[in-house]
Amino acid sequence: MIKFLGFNKINTSSLQKAIIYMLIGVFLLDIMGIIIKSMDNKYSVMQYAVARNFFGLFPLIVYLIISYDFRIKKNTFNFRHKLLSVTRGLSIVFAQGCFYLSIMNLEYATAATLVFSTPIFLTALSVPILGNVVGYWRWSAVLLGFLGIVIIIRPGSEIFSIYALLPLGAAFGYALSSVLVRLFPKEVHTTNIQLYTQLTTLIAAILICGFTLSFSYISSFYDLFLLAIIGFTGGTGVIFLIWGYRLVEPSLIAPFEYFGLPIAFALGWVFFSEWPFDKLFPGILGIVGGGLIIVWREGIKSREKFSNFKK
């Protein structure tokens, strides 16, 4: 796998830690989704988003406190960086709304699989936003991924559901947030970006709840506990992903995010007796295959940059 991605010499210990962090993060995010689906329509989508972003602030604040590098680093977070963070926050709250609504109306594994089209949207968005030059291999991967999406959602057929488009909206929102984060210079600390972004998602979700009158009183302490777990698992899961991606070259561990698919299948089967494999096959191969091709090409690009830097 490592040679396939274009790297031969790496720190094995760091890679192992990064993989563990990645798997923990993916599992926690799946747990968050399972809880939302189990609560179903008891609360509105944006109320779940408020819970996710409010209670998710607590693990982020802990991460900020223990981040020694953040405390000693010179503050370079200017107005442009704050504006970018706000834009990221709005894209994420859009993605959260789409994803939460999709898992409330689709099989969990189906929604999770379609959201894994994020790398495909990310590649396409990197051209107009970052000015990246995308070659034959990555455009082929984008087309392969979209072919997989079309096979799964089957537009025009009797089994097509408008809800199947929601995970694609989520994938677009998450991809946009990932592209925007690359506009920050390296000296801007991750915690600054994440804090402003999450505050934006929280405020936006609260405002949407208020304007749409989609807020319901929390009926029990047990429901409050579940809403808190949604926020803690979601917030902690993201932090573990950040830790993983910062330990090693991102293209090395990105493929391990796809372990979220068997986890989603297993959790969907255990908690909801769902097993939509016949609906997802063979389209799932296009989405995963397209994502892996993109990761492979990113690995080669990173290796080439490293080689040029040494020269």
PyMOL commands that set and color helices and strands:
alter all, ss='L'
color gray80, all
select helices_A, chain A and resi 12-42+45-55+57-66+68-72+79-105+108-115+118-130+136-153+162-181+190-212+221-247+250-272+277-280+283-310
alter helices_A, ss='H'
color red, helices_A
deselect
rebuild
show_as cartoon
